[in-house]
């Protein structure tokens, strides 16, 4: 994804591709295997808890949302490190980037829903789809809550840059401490740590902030490619181990107080991976790099459309069953049907829904004195 505000880095598109493919296989694994086992709509009962660490990590593939949010902080901050941010142009660019496809999904949800209420629609299109009362019209609106959190971060971003710029590390640690303390207060007040840590800005802001810090760190202390590769490898192993433990403890459905801390841990691990990977793949070339970058370019469309594709597969019972094992067949179905279908649909929505508006973006950077 090329921008008029920052130098293009193929590694960033690779990371977008990894996050999009991870969330696609995560939903494919759960929805298709649940359908094969119980022949009804997906529920969080009977959560998959495989013994294999890689499969357990995939069963907690919702962590791709954390990677996307760390990446958002990283990408936006790269364009604002040495300059100021024109607030109005910045918000306009972000709406041009995210709003057209978002509105298409909302319109499809309204068309498919048996009924809807105007307050729910207005709440959703005004940027609060992650809060109770928003429009519920699956499968079209099932992932819009994450875009709402992104928008809420965009409103804060220029202010956060100004707060962090004087020192970066110390203000960052202070803000992380404040967020952890207030999530603790929310738990003591009777809040559900699983839900508010997962679906609100209070829970996710850690990850954006860590991504912002990663951009500064990469700019000020760029690791050598070899050290970057080692950092990325170590971080990836730590992520798999952490998700394996998370899954063994009960996985996403579990309600526990310690989930108020999880976004910070998850964000820190992905931050290390992002810094290491960008350091070692910043100038990547070749066919594999170009293929990954191409997937990264349409990753926003992949993210918002894949759930519609997988949900439709379940409704039409288009789930291959070559092995008779629900988990293995879910992975085959995702790879052989959901992935190519989603890629084709995403290429279409990117070309005719996203790209025309992306071309309307302008520079939001301004000199430091201004």
Residue, then its C-alpha position, 0 to 999 in steps of 0.5 A: x500500500x503506497x502513500x503520498x506521506x511515507x516511503x514505501x516499505x514492502x515489509x509492511x505490506x507483508x505484515x498486512x498480508x500475514x495478519x489478513x491471512x491469519x484472521x481468515x484461517x482463524x475464522x475458517x478453522x472455527x466456523x467450518x469445524x463447528x459446522x461439521x461437528x454440530x451442524x448449527x450456527x457457530x457458538x463459543x461453546x466447545x472452543x477448540x483447544x488442540x494440543x499442537x502449539x501451532x494449531x492452538x495458536x491458530x485457534x486464537x488467531x484473533x490475535x491478528x487484530x492486535x497485529x493490525x493495530x500495532x501496524x496502524x500505530x507504526x505506519x501512521x507514526x512513520x509519517x509524522x516523526x519529523x513533521x507535524x500532522x494537519x489534523x483535518x487532512x489526516x482525518x480526511x485521508x483515513x476516512x477515504x481509506x476506510x469508509x467506502x468499503x465500511x459503508x458497503x458492508x453496512x448497506x449489505x447488512x441493512x439489506x439482509x437484516x429482517x429489521x433494523x433500528x435507525x439509532x443502531x445504524x447511526x451509531x454504527x456509521x458514526x464510529x461506535x460499532x464496537x459499543x452496545x446498541x450498534x447495528x447487528x446484521x451478520x455476516x456483513x457487520x460482524x467485523x466492523x467493531x474493529x474499524x470503529x476502534x481504529x477510527x477512535x484511535x485516528x481521532x487521538x493520533x495527532x494528539x498522541x504524537x504531540x504527547x510522545x514526541x518529547x521523549x517517547x519511551x517514558x511517556x509511553x510507559x506512563x500511558x501504558x501504566x495508566x491504561x492498565x490501572x484503569x482496566x483494573x478499576x473497570x474489573x473491580x467495578x464489575x466489568x467483563x475483562x474479556x470483552x472490554x479488553x478485546x472490543x474497546x479503545x481502553x483495551x486496545x490503545x496499548x497496541x496502537x501506542x506500542x506500534x507508535x513507539x516501534x516506529x520511533x525506535x526503528x527510526x532512531x535505532x534501526x536493527x541490522x537485518x541479521x539482528x532483525x531476523x533474530x528478533x522477529x524469530x524469537x518474537x514469533x516463537x514467544x507469540x506461539x508459546x503465549x497463544x498456546x498457553x492462552x488457549x490451554x487456559x480456556x482461550x477466548x471464551x474464558x472470562x478472567x481478570x488477567x485478560x485486562x493485562x493481555x492486550x499489553x502482553x500481546x501488543x508488546x510481542x507483536x511490536x517486537x515482531x514488527x520491528x524485527x521483521x521490518x528490519x530484515x525485510x525492509x528492502x525485500x525483492x523477488x516473486x515471494x515478496x511481490x506476491x505477499x505485498x499484493x495480498x497486503x495491498x488488498x488486506x483491508x478488503x480481505x479482512x472485511x469480506x472473508x467472514x461473508x465468504x466463510x459464513x456463506x460456505x456454511x449456509x450453503x454447506x460448501x465445506x469439503x470433507x476429504x478426511x472426515x476430521x472436522x479440524x483438518x477438513x476446516x483447514x482444507x476448506x479454508x485453503x481450497x475454497x475460502x482463500x481463493x474466493x476471498x482473494x478474488x472478491x477482495x481484488x474486486x472490492x479493492x479495485x472498484x470500491x477502495x482504489x477510486x477513493x484512495x486516489x483522492x488522498x492528499x498529504x497531511x504532513x506539514x513542517x515542524x514549525x507549522 
